[in-house]
Amino acid sequence: MPVTLGDSDGGDEIVDRLQADILRRWRETADQVAQTAAAIRERRLSLANTDDAIAERRERLRRRDGGRSGLADLEGLIDQDDSVWLSFLSRGLTAARSVGRVITRRANGNPERPVGSGVLIAPALLLTNNHVIETAEDAAGTGVELGYDYADDGSELPYDTYGFEPDRCFWTDEELDFTVVAIAGIDGTSPGEKYGVVPLIEPTGKALKAEALNVIHHPGGDRKRLSIRENRLMAADELWLRYTSDTRPGSSGAPVFNDQWEMVALHHGGLPMRDAEGTALSGTGQPWTRDMGEEAKAYVANEGARVSRIVRRLREAQPGQQQAKELIDQALQAGAHQ
């Protein structure tokens, strides 16, 4: 079943397992974290990245926008100047439209409950975490709300609620903690036609260690939020990226972007800050208790599955139905030439 926000039963066991894995991997890359911290402090990318990685990033930036990102000198990635081109905002708003809040749907008089975030990767295909939607049966009782945002004046905007069609397409990967599932349209219109899609880009070179990352998500099941600038890519291994970012329960399944709004990872969990005895801490440094609420819990790091590895798994996927294969192929083709 999906891990519901505030779950005090089976959901806690899943979250504890995820956090234990994140902690283990974080410790395994502690040397990378130290090197990245030094790179940020001394503003020298070479302290945390190989020459090949830096060259690959420079070439991708050149091809991406002809060098107009203002990063001819890559050390500008970690400079204290946090200014960005105005297109940063317009590109971000475009990407944000494709991000939705995953919910359990009303059944037997029970209210809808938020369980995570997700992102459209094709007009009728959503990407989220395996621990948000584990099975096709879970998907049948789950949906996604798109346009769940605030207006400029602070009022609540109307939004669309879409149901899933797992019989049409459902594919999940427990190791990389991701699920793709088909979405039913409304009045013959697919959600991607209205809200757009975020392409899955397989090539690497989309982010260097010490570079800023951005997360679009529904933390705490609230309306959409954006975590920017104070987020840094700190470490990486073959499957995962680790970064510092403000996320909360409900952020699971959120897309993580670079400053060019290319998706680099699928967020799946955070590492709470703990004292020497292993007790979770609040933002004030005091022991955290449930009555404080999840918003009060302090986190030291976050982790997401690398998009390049998700693409690789999807290319290897062999769904039994032709329709499912066509939807997955459509998502892969969207990012094939970017």
N, C-alpha and C positions, 0 to 999 in steps of 0.2 A: 504494500500500500504506500501511497505518497507520504513523505515526511511532512506533516502539517506543522506550521509555526506554533511553537509552544507545546508540542507533543510531549507528553510525560510518560509514554509507554514505549512501544517498539521504536518510535522515532529517535529517542534518546540513544538507544543502543547503536543505531546506524550512524548518528552524528558522532558518538564517541569513537567508533571505529574509524570514521573518516578523519577525525582530528588526530587520532593516534598515528595514522599513516602520514598525514601532513607533517606532524612533529618529527617523525623518523626521517622523512626526506629532507626536511629543513636542516636537521642536524648533520645529515650526510653531505650537505652543500654549505656547511658553515664557513668553509674557506672561501667560497665564492661570495658569500654575504660580506665577509670582512674585506675582500678585494673591492667589491662594489662600493662599500662605504668609503673606502680610501679614494676610489675614483671620483665619487661625488664630492668628497671633501677637498681633494686636490684638483678637481676639474680636469682629469686625465682619463679618457675612456680606455686607453691602452692598459691601465692598471687592472681592468676587469674583463677586457675583451681581446681576442687574438687579432693579429693584423688581417687575417683572412675575413673574420667576421666584420671588422670595421670596413674593409673594402667592399664586402657584399652589401652592407647597409648603405654605403655611399652610392653604389651603383643603383640600388633599388630606388633611393630618393631621386636620383637623376632621372631615371626612367618614369618615376611616378608623376612628377610635376615639373620636369625640366630644371630642377634645382631651385624652384621658386619657394621652397619651404624655408628658405633663409638659413639653410644648414650647409653651406659650402664648406664651412669649417665645422666638422662634426662635434668638436668640443662644445659648440653652442648648445648641444643637447643637454648638457649638464651645467650650463652657466647659470648665474643667479638671475639673469633676465628671463622672466617667465612670460614675456609678451609673445603673442602668436599672431599670424595673419588673420584678418577678419574672416576668411573662408573657414577657419577652424570652427566658428560658430555655425555657419550654414551647413557644413559637412556633418557636424555633430547632430544637428537637428534632423537632418535626413536619416542618419543612422538610427537615431532614437525612435523614429516612427515605427521601426520594425521590431521594437522590444516590447514584450507584453508581460502581464502578470498571470501566472499559472494558478488556477483555482480548482478546488473540488466543486463539482456542480451540485445543485440542490437535489436531494433525494430523501424521500420519506419525511418531508417537512424539515430536514436539517438545513441550516443556512450554508451559503457558499463560504469556503474558507481558503485563504491564500496558502500556497505551498511552495512558491518559488517564482523565478523569472524564466523567460525564454526568448528566442529571437527567430524571426522568419529568415530562412536560408533559401527558400524558393517560394513562389506564390502560394503554394498550398502545403508547405512543409515547415514544421517548427523544430528547433534544436533546443534541448534543455538537458538537465542532468538525469542520469539513471536513477539516482536516489530521490529525484522529484517525481519521475514517472518510471516505475520499475517494470511493469508488465502491460500487455495490451489490455488486460482487464482493468488495470488502474486507469489507463488512458480513456477507456469508455466512460468512466465516471469523472473525468477531468476536462477542463477547458482552458481557454486563454482569453484574457481581456486586453484588447489593443486600444490605444488612445486613452488609457487610464491616467490622465494627466491633470494638471492645474492650468487654468488660463492665466494670461498676464496679470489680470486684476485679482488673482487668488481664488477665483470661483472654480468649482469643479466642472470639468468638461464632460460632455456625454461620451460614452465609449461603446465599443462593440464587443460582444461576447461570442466566441466561436467554440463549437464543439469539435472534438477530435474524431477521426475516422481510422482507428487502428486496423480495421479489416482491409483498408485501402493501402496503408503503409505503416509499419511499425518496425523499428530496428533499434536495438539497445546494446550497449557495450559496458559491462560492469567494471572492467579494469580501468578504462579511461573515463568512466562515469558520465556517459552521454547517451541520450535517446533522441531519435528523430521520429516524428509522428505526423501523419497527414491531418490536415485541418479542413473541416467542412466549410464551404462558402456560404454566403448570405445572398439570397435572391440571385443566384447564379454568378456572383462575383467572388473571386477568391480573395482572402485577406491581403495577399501580396500586391494585388492590383490597386488596392486602396492605400496600403501602408508601406509598400516597397519591401525590398529584401536586403540583407547583408550578405555579400558573397563570401564563400569559404575559399581562401587563397592558400594553395599548397606550398609555394616556394618559401624558403626561410629568408632571413634578412629584413624582416619587418620590425624588429626591435633589438636594441643592444642592451646589455646590462648597464644599469644606471639611468636608462632613458625613462621619461615619464610615460605612464599609461593612464587610460581613462576607462571607467566602468559605468555602464548604463544599467540600472537595476531598479527593483522594487523592494528595497530593504524594509523588513518588518511587515511586508504585505501592503505597504503604503503606496501612494501614487508615485510615479516615476521620478527617480533622482539620478544625478550625475556626480560621480566622484572624480575629481581632476586635480592635476598639478602636484599634490603632495603624495603621489603614488609613483613608486619607482620599481622597475624590474631589478630584482636583487640576485636571483640565481635561476639556473635552468638545468634540466637533465634531458634525457632522450624523450620523455613523455610530458613533462610538466614545466610550467613557469611559476616562479614564486615572486611575489611582489608585496609592497606595503600599500594598503588601500583601505578606505573606510567602507566596509561592507557589514551586513547584518543577516540574520536568518531572513529568508525571502530573496536574498541576492543569489542564491544557488541557481545556476542556469543562465546567468547574465553574461553578455558578451564583454570582453576586455579588448580595448582598442589602443593603437598607437596614436600619435598626434595627427596622422594623415587619415584617421578613421578607418584603418584596415583592422579587421578583427584578428587578434593574435592568440587569444585563449578563450576558453569557456570556463568561467569561474565555478568552482565547486565546493570551496570550503575555506574557513579561516582558522587561525591558530590563536586561541585566547591567551592573554597574558596571565601568567601564574606566579605565585610566590614559591619560596623554597620547598614548601610542603605540598605543592601541586594544586593549591586553591586558586580558582579563577579570581581575577581582580577587576574592580570597576575602574572607570576612567580617573577616579580620584586616588587610586592606589589602595583602596580598602577592599577587603574580601567581598566578592560579589555574591548576592543572594537572589533567588528567583523573584522575590517581591520588588526588587529594584527594576525588573524588566530587562529584556535583552538589549535595549538601547544603551544601558549603563555599562555593559560588559566591554572591557578593553581588549583589543586584538593587536598582536604584534606582527602578524604576517598573513598573507592569503595565497591561495594556490589555484591554478587553472590548467586544464588540459590544453596542450598546444594545438592550435587549429591545423597546422601542417600534419599532425599525427591523426587527428580526427578525419581529415580528408583521406589519408592513407587507409584507415580502417574502412571508411565508406567505399573506397574503390575495391576493397577486398570483399565487401559484403555481397552475399548471394541470396537476396530475398526470394522467396518462393513465387511470389506473384509478379507478373510482368508490369502491372501498374505501379507496384512499389519500386521496382527497378527504374522505371521511367522517371518517377519523382526524385529519386536519389540522383540519377544521372543529370536531371535538370539542375539540381543544387550544385553539383560538381562543375557543370559547364559554366554556371554563372561566374565562377571565380577562376576559370581555367586560363584566361588571358590577362590577368591583372597582376 
